[in-house]
């Protein structure tokens, strides 16, 4: 347990009664009211004047009550040396602390000095397991001696200093110069087995370290009772410091602030003290700050002793407001004299931990929840989550290290506000959290608002921008015709000004008539002679898995008057075709009008190599009024573990256009193309 003694010095507002001669400064000493050190404790404070390498003792105080409120000192350099406790070689009652700090006194100013008095004693603990009292007769003991062997007579005469433990407790040792070993010796009597002796050597003993000797009975492999003794030397540094400081202080009431606390502990009381009236006291956790002086949150009580001292009690109920996992409670305290303290206390909080984007994949829909469970006897641990607060999904959680459980959920979707919580043995535990997933990626220029005109060729992207949508307008330009252009005829309720207008027509190229289908697609286009090549697909970063594609459209399907019968079903009314394809193609899929082997039908998408998901509409009846359409996307089972690379979306009022077949009366308007997630 740490103790705090405050040697305080205010930097301003010096008491008018303090007399300082010319060339003098002042120093103020005081004792924190909540400290475990009292006026009766052995505290020695010495002030030395420093002159080069020489030190001259000018003040000594053997009792806290003897220390004046202010101490006037000549300007110069000083060192304060403080010791707490008697420097005893062995003791069960008293630890020894020591610290020193250099400071400078300036004329008409007050020096502020902080001295950390660190533990100098070595802590040796003997821990008797309950089995020792059960199995042995009364009168067992353990002797710890400052020696390298056990000498009963030398211990009895006092020639060897030692401690004798008849119960579990801590003892304190100050190792004499030149000695680095402790020898421990246990004696006891078993009603059946007779006398039992165990002993051992602890070498390289360090100050401010803790050594624990544990003694117990246990069963060995054959089932016989065996007496065991172990020494734990793993804790090499024991952090026990008495702080002499002008700033506010905070102490744990019966617990060490440096150790991680558990949210399920009934309560923890913090003793707060200052040498001047406390003006600010806040507690922050998970980015939320609570004012402990004016607006105390539920689960915390603040008891004011006076303006200088408070007791702050944090109960288990407070953590219903805190996310699970490792959390730091940060106390911030200020006093009216400018003293400040920021102190973090680390807690392990039971409940679900906040989700991050790395915890889920919205393409595959999986999510990994993490939670901290402090109930070691729990038989059932689950995570429940919901996107609407009405329908809940529960998934079993698996125990990991450091009280952490994980649970894997499915169907995690984009643009949802999820609530999730920990359920331990059918009871909610800790704070329920929420997480908003991001909206899924949308197709660039899906609203058809960006267009450009380059030398009479119309493109569905802004001038200077990287193209995503394209058309066959490059080829149509050869005949001074445009297959796709912007239109001010927009769908009802649109917030935009433009839509895409696709017109099928017959172009005369070098005296030869060619039918060209109106088209709009994601990809690139090139001409070779009288034939064109459409490279379907562009790279697209899917942040989630879309369920469908929606768009607004109106269209007219004329009677096929060019290339009828090629292919065989291309007779009668023209065919509007809209498709969406999600693929893992490394390169775009090329359809060359000069090579029918590159053509594909919508039915081919179910087995076409590299296709992950697809959907399409084929319409041979006209619909000349604006309407919204939705294409559901079918995801292939054989590609369910594959992430996509490219996206294809295509619109045309003449679905046989690859064969130069269709109707010159066919047209289509398209607007506001979006993915639905």
N, C-alpha and C positions, 0 to 999 in steps of 0.2 A: 504494500500500500504506500503511495506517495504522501508526503506531508509538505505543506507549503508555509514558509515563514517569509513575510514580506519586509524587506528593507526598502522603504519607500523614499522617493525624493520627488517633490513637485517642481516643475520647471517654471511655474508662475504663481501669482497670487500668494506670495509669501506673507506669513503672519506679520503684521506691523510691529509686534512686540519683539521680533527677532533682531538682535543687535549684531551688525556686522561692521567691523572697523575697516578702514581703508585697506584695500588689498586682500580682504577676506571674502570667502564665499560661504555657503551654508549647505547643510545636508540634513534631511529629515528621515528618521527611522520610525517604523511602526510595525505592529504585528497584525496580520490578517485575523479577523475575529473568528473565522471558521476553522482556523488552523488546528491541527492535532497537537501542536506544540503550545504549552502554556508557560506562564511565568515561572513555574516550579521546575520546568525541564532544564536539563544541563545544556545551556546554549552559551557559547563563548564567542564574542565578536571583538576582533582586534583591528585597529586602524593603524597602519604604518605610513610614515612619511618616506617617500622614495627619493633618494639623491644619488643618481648614477646606479651603482650596484649595491649601495648601502640602503638599509631599511631601518628606520627608527620607530619604535612603538610609541605612539602618542595617545592612544585611547584603548581601554580594555573594559568590556562589560561582561559580567558573569551572570547577569539576570536580565531578562527582557524588561522588567520593571525599571531597571537602572538606565535604560537607554533614553536620552532626552528626545523631545519632539523634533528639535532642530539642533544641529551641531555646526558651530562656526569653525572654519578651518582657513588657514592661510592659503593663498593661491599656490598651486603646485601640483605635483604628482603624488598619488597615494595608491595603496593597495588595501582592500578589505579582505580579511581572512576570517572565515566563519566555520566553527565546528559545532556539531550537535551530537550529544551523547558522549559517554565516556569511552575512551580507547581501551576497552577490555580485551584481553586475549581470548577468553571464552565467556559466553553469557547466554542465558535464555531470555533475558529481559531487555537488553539494550543493544541497538545497532549504532554504529559510529559513522557519521557523515562529515565530509570536509569539502570546502570549496573556497576559492579566492578569485578576486576580480580587481584589475587595475582601473583607476579613474583619475580624472583631472578636475581640480577645483579652480574655477575662474572667478575673478573679482565680481562681487555683487550678483553672482549667479548660484543656482542650486544644482549640484551634481545629481544625476540619476544613475544608480548603480544596481546591476542585477548580478547576483552571485548564485550559481548553481552548486549546491552542496551535494555531491554524489556519494552514494553508499560506498564505504571502504571495507565494510565487513564482508566475510564470506558466509553465505547462508547454507547450513547443513540441516536438511530435514530428514527425520526418520518417520516412515509411514508403516504402521502395523496394520496389515489386512485383518478384517474381522475373523478370518480363520485362525489367526494366532491366539486370540482370546478364547476361541471355541476349543482349540485342541491342546493348549498348553496350560499348565498349572500357573497360578499367580506367582509373581516374582521374577518374570523374565525382564531383561533389560538389554540395552545396547549402549556401549561406550564408544565415543568418538574422541580420539586423542591426537594431539599434535605430535606425531611420531611416525616412524616407519615400521614399527612392530608393536605388539601388545605386551606391555610390562605392567602386570597387575600391582606389584609392590611400588613401582615408581609412581603409578597413578594414585595409589592410596596415600603416599607421602607428599604428593603435590609436586614431585620433581618433574612429572610429565603432566602438562595441562590437558584437561579433558572435560567432556560433557557426558552425562549419563541420562539416557532417555528411557523412561518407564511407560511412556504413552506417545502417541503420534504428536509431533510438534516440531517447530523450527528452533534451531539454535544458531548462534552467531559467533564467528571465529575471526580474530585478527592474527594472521600468520606472522610470527616473529621473523625478523630479517634472516635470510639464509635457509629458512625451512619452507618446503613446498609440498609436504606430504601429510595426509591424514590417514590414520588407521582406525577402522571400525571393528567392533567385536560384540557379537550377540551371544547371550547365554539364556537358556530356558530349559524347562523340564517337561517331558511328555509322560503322561501316566503309564503308558505301555512301553514306549521306545526309550525312555530314560532321558539323560542329559543330551541337549542339542547345543552345539557351538557352531557359529558361522562367523567368518571374519574376512576382511579384505583391505586392500590398500588403494587409496585415491591419490594419484600423483598429479603433479603440475597444478596444484590448487591455485585458483585465481581469485583476486578480490572482486567484489560485486558480482559473484557468480553463485548459482544455486545448484546444490548437489542433493539428490533425493535417494535415500536408502529404503527400499521397499522389501518387507518381509512377509511371507505368506505360506500357507499350506496349499498344495494342489496335488492332483492325481497324476502319476506318471503313466506310461503305456500299459503296464500290467494291472493298473488299478490300485497300487499301493499309495499311501499318503507320503508325499515328499515335501520337505521343508525347503523353500526357495528364498534366495536373497538376490536382489538386483540393485545396481547403482545407476542412476540416470545422470549422466554428465552432459546431456545435449544442450542444456540451457547455459551457454557460456557467459552471457552478460545479463545481469538482473537490473532492470532500469528502475531504480528507486532514487529519486532526487528530491531534495528540499530546495525550493526556489525562493530566493530573496529577490524581490522584484517590485518596482514602483507601479507596474501595470495591474489591472484586475486579474484575479485568479479564479480558476474553477477546479473543483475536486470531485471525484466520485465518492459517494458515501458508502464505503465498504467494498469498493471495487476499483480496479485499475483502469483508468481511461485509455491506456494504450492497448488494451486487449479488446478484441472484437466482441460486441455484445449481441444478444439474441432478442429479436422482437417479441418472442413468446415469453420472455421473462416478465414476471408479474409487474415489476416497476424498477426504475433506476432513479435515484435521487442525486442531483448535482448541487454542490454547495458553491455558490458564487459570492465573491467578496471583492471589495476594492477599498482603497484608502481615501477615496473621495466619493461623493454621492454618485450612484450609478444613474446615468442619463439614457443609455441605450442598451437594450438586451433583446437580441433576436435569435431565432433558430431557423436555419435553412436546410432543406432537404429536397432533392430532386428538382431543383430550380424554384421551389416555393419557399417564400420567406414568411415567418410568423413573428409578430411583435409580441414578446412575452411580457411587456409592461402594460400594454393597452388592449390587446386582443388575443387572449390566450386560446389556442385551439383546443378542440375536444381531445381528451386523453392526456392532457398535460395540466398540472396544477403548479401555481407559483405562489410560494409563501414568502412574504416580506418580513424579515426580522427588523430591519431599519433601513435607512437609505444606503447603507454600505453593504448589507448582506441579504441574500435571498437563497431560498431552497427551491429548486426546479425539479419536479418529479414527472418523469415520462413513463406512462403506463403502456401496457400492451394495446389498449384501445386506440392509441394515437396512430399505430401503424396500419389501421384500416384506411388511412389516407396516403399511404406510401407504397410505391411499387416494390415487388419482391426482388430479392438478390442482395448483393453487397451495396449498402447505402451509407453515405457519410452524413451525420448530423453535425452541422457547423454552428457553433455558438459564436456570436459577435457581441462583445460587451465594450462599452465606453463609459468613462466617468467624466465629471465636470471639469477635472483638471487635465484632460487630454489623454489620460491613460486608455490604452486599447488592448483588446485580446481577441484573437480568432483561434478557436479550438475545434478540431474535428474529432468526433467520436465515431468509430466505425461500427455499424450494425449489420447483422445478417437478418434480412427481413423475410418472413414467410409470405409467399404469394407468387403470382406470375410476374415474370420479368418483361420489360418493354420489348416489343418487337422492333427489329430494324429491317431494312429492305434486303439485307443479306440472309434473313431468316426464311424467306419464301421466294418461290419462283412462280410468277403469274402465268407463264406459258404452260407449265406442267400442272399448275394449280396446287402444288404442295406447300406446306408451311410447317416449320418446326417451332413449337412453343417450348419455352424454358420456364421452370419454376423452382423456387426454393421451398423445401419442405423440412420443417424442424421437428415435426412429430415423428420420432424414430419408431414408434409402435404402429404407424399407419399401415393398414392392410389394403387400402384401395386409394390410389392417387390418379386423378383424371384432370384433363383440361377440357373445359366446355367453351364453345365459341358460337357466335351468332352474328349474322349480317343485318338482322332486322329486330333483334330483341325478343322475338316471339318463337322462332324455331331455333333450337339449340342442338349442336352436335357435340357429343362427348367422345374423347379419345383417351385411351389408357396411357399413362406416363410411366417411363422406365427410369429407375434410379441410376444415378451416376455418382461422380465424386463430389465431395464437399457439399452434401445436402441438395445437389442439383438434380432435378428430374427433367426429362424431355418427352415430348409427345408430338407425333406427326399427324397433321390433318390434311384433308384433301378438299378439292373444289374451292380453293382460295382464289377469288376473282378480283379483277380491277375495279376501281372506283366504288369500293364498298367501305362502309364504316363499321368495322368489326368490334364487338365487345367479347372479351375473353377473360376467364377466371379459373382459379384453382379450386378443385373439389377434393377434399380429403375425407375418406370414409363417409361419403354422401353429404358432407357439410362444406359450404363455401368457406374458403380460408384466404385471408388477406384481401387486398384491394383488387376489384375488377378493373381492368384497363381497356382502353379503346385504341384502335389503330385504323387510320384512313389509308387505304391503298390508292395509289396513283391511277389516274385515268390511263387507259390503254392508248398506244400510239395511233394517230390518225394519218390518213393519206394526204400528202402534200397537195395543196390546191384542189382538195376535194369539193370545195364550194364553187369552183370554176370562176373565181374572181380575177385571176391573173392571166393576162394575154399579152402577146406582143406581135408586131408586124415587122418582118424583115424583108424588105424588097418585094412586098406583095404576098409573101408567104405568112400565113397566120399560125402562131404556135400557142399551145395552152400552158404557157408559163411566162413570167415577167421578163422583160428585156434584161439581159445580163445575168439572169438567175440560172441555176442548174436545173435542167429539165427533168421532170419525173413522168408526166403524161406526154404522149406524143401522138401524132396522126400521120396519115399518108399524104399530107399536104405537099411534101417535097415532090412526090411523083406527080400529083395533080397539077402542080405549077407548070409542068411542061405543056399542059393544054390550057393554061390560064384559067384553071378551075380550082375551087377550094372545097375540100370534102368536109372540113370541120372548122367552125368559126365561133366567135362569141356572139351571144344574142342577148338582147334586153328583155326577152320574154322569160321571166323567172317564175318559179313555182309559187303558189299562194303562201303567203306568210314568210317568204324569204327575206332575210335581212340584207342580202346581197343585191348587186345590180345586174349580174350577168349569169347566163347559163351557157352550156355547149350545144351547138346546133350541128347535127351530122346529116349530110345530104348525099345520097347515092346518085351517081350520074355517069354519063358516057363521055369519055374524054377522047378527043382526036389527037393522037400523037404521031407526028411525021406521016400524016395522011391515013393512019390506021386507027380505027375506032376500038377503044378498050373500055369495058365497064369497070367502074371503080366504086366500091362500097364506101359509104360514109363510115368513119371509124374514129374511135378514141381509145387509146390503150396505154398501159404502163409498159414501156420498153423503148426500143429504137427502131428506125426505119431507114432502108436504103434502097436505091434503084440500080438495076443492071439491065440496060437496054429497055425493053418494054415490060420487064418483070420487076416485082418488088419483093423485098425480104423484110419481114417483121421479126424482130428479136424480142420475144415476149419475156418480161421480167426485169425488175431492177432490185438492187439490194434494199432491204427494208428491215429495220431493227424492231422486231416485235417485242414489246415490253409485257405483253399478256396475250392470251389466246382469245381471239374474237369469236363470238358465237355466230355472227351473221354480218352481212353487208346490206345497208339500206341506201336508197337513193330515190330521187324524184325523177319522173320520166313521163313524156307523152310521145307517141310515135304513130306513123302511118305506114302500113304495109301494102305496097302496090302489087299489081299482077306482074309476075316475072316476064320481062320483055327483052332480056338479054341473056343468052346462053342457056335457055330453058332446056331442062333434061340433063344437064351436067352439074352435079351428079344426077342420078335417075330420079331422086325424090324432089329435084328442084323444078317443080312445075306448079302452076297456080299462084297462090299468094306467096309473097316474099316472107322471109323469116327473120325477126329481130332476135339477136343473140347477145346475152350479157353473161359474163363469166367472171369468177374470182378463183384464183389458184394460189395456194401457199406451198412453196417448194423448198427443197434443200439443194437446188441446182447450183453448181459452181459457176456456170455460164448461162446466159439467156437461151431460151429455146427458139431456134430459128425456123420460121415457116417461109419457104421460098415458093412463090407462085409458079415458078418454072418446074417445080419438083413436087408432084402430088404425094410422094412418099413422106414428105415432111408435114402433110396435113393431119389433123386429128379431129375427132368428134368429141362432143361432151361426154359420151358414154365411155370414151377411152380413159377419162381422168381417174376412174376407180382403180385402174391397174397401171397407169402410166408411170414410168420410172421417175423417182424423185418427188412425186406429188404427195404432200402431207395432208392437205385439206383442200376441199374444192366445193363449189356450188355454181349453179347456172340457172338461167331462165331462157327458154326458147318460146317465142310468141309469133303466131302467124295471123293473129287477129289484131286489127288496129285499135288504139286507145288514144284518141286525139285530145283528151283533156288531161291536165296534170294529175298525177296520182303517185303515192309513195309505194315503193316495192321493197321487199326484203328477201334476200337470198340466204337461206340457212347454209352454214358451212359444215360439210361432212368431213370428219377426220378419220383417216384410215387407221384401222387397228394395227396393221403391220408397220406403221410409221409413228406410233404413239410415243416412242422414246427418242424421237429425232427433233432437233430444233431447226427452225426454218432459216433460210438465207435470203430468198427472193419472193417477191410478190408480183402476181399478174392480175390485172383487172382490165376487162375489155368490153366495149360497147360497139354495136353496129346494128343498123336497121336492116342489113342484108347479110344474113348468115352464110350464104353461099359465095360470098365475094372472093374467096381464095380461087374459085374456079372462074372468075370474071362473070359470075351469074347473079342476076337479081333484077330489081325493078328501079327504073329511074324515077318512079313516083314515091319511093320509100324515103322517109326522113325520121329523125329522132331528136328530141330535146332532152338533155340530162342536166341535173342540178343536185347539189348538196349530197355528195357521196360520203358515207361515214361507216366506220366499223361499229358494231354493237358488241359490248363485252359483258 
